[in-house]
Every structure is written in C-alpha cells, then in structure tokens.
C-alpha cells in the first residue's frame, strides 16, 4: 500500500476535524496556530475554504536524539567503597 501524501497546515480557529481523516472513529479539535499534518487533499480543502493556512513542519527540540549519560552506580558516602568494589 502506498503512503498517502500529507501537508502541514495551521488552523485559524479551534476547528473540528473528522476522525475519518485520521483513520479514527473520534473527531479531533485542532488548536489555533498549531501546525498539524493532514492528508494533502484535505489540507488543500481547508486552506482553500479559509479555515487554515499552509504551515511548515515543526522543528524537533534541540535536545532530541542526544544520548543520556549513565550515572555511576557507585554510591557516595559511607557505602561508596563497598559498592564500587562489587562492580570491579
């Protein structure tokens, strides 16, 4: 099955989008100004009717994709030597 073409739009007001557009049973309420990805045909429809404007894909947060450093399992304080010795 081919992937359906999509487009990003931002609604001008809090509009309801039918769940069938997303392949769901429940309708979704869109937030004004928030970019949302819709099927290209439906996106063109809401833009031509004036309910939304074309938008850019939102950028990922700057910290996305970075690996987290693992904390040392050695405890600090009185039990430090015993905990580190067990790891070795």
N, C-alpha and C positions, 0 to 999 in steps of 0.2 A: 504494500500500500504506500503510495507516495505521500510525503509530508505536505501538509496544507500550507500555502503561503500565508504569512502574517504581516501585520503592520502595527506600529505603535501610535497610539492616539492619547490625547488628554481631554477629558470631558470638561465642558464649561460649567456644568452644574452636576449635582448628585443624581445621576440617571440610573435607571434600572436596565440591566442587560439581560435578555432572556437566557436561561440556563442552557437551552439547546445550542446556543452559540459556542459555549464552552464544553458541550457534551455532558452536561449535568442536568439534574432534574430541578434544582432550586435556582431562582434568579439571583443575580448579584447586583448590589448597589455600588456604583463607582464613585470615588471621591473626586471632587473638582480639582483639576490641575495635576492629578497624579497620573503618570504615564502607565498605560495598560496595553498589553499585547492582545490583539484581536485578529480573527481571520481577515485577510485582505479585503474580501468583498464586503463584509460587514463594516470594516473600518472605513472604506470608501463611502459607504452609505451614510454613516453617522457624520462624517465630515461634510458630505455634500448637503445634508439636511441642516447643518449648522449646529449640531449638538456637541461636536468635538472639533479639535484642531490636530493636525499631524504633530507628532512628538518624536523625540529621539529616545533611543534605548537608554535607560538609566545606567550610570556607571556603577561598577561594583565598589564597595567600601575600600579604602586604601589598605586596610589590613587583611583583605581577603587573600587566601592562598598561601599565607605565610605559615611556616611550621611553628608550633609552640615548643618552647624549651621545656624539657622534662626537669622537674625538680629532683634534687638529690633525695634519696630515700634515707640518707643518714640523718639521724636526729641531732638536734643541738642540745647542749647542756650535759647533764649527768649521764644520760644513756648513749651519748654520741660514740664513744669508743666501741662499745659492745655492738651497736647497730652496724657501724662501718666494718667491724671485724667479721661479722656474719656474711657480709656481701663479698668479701675478698676470697 
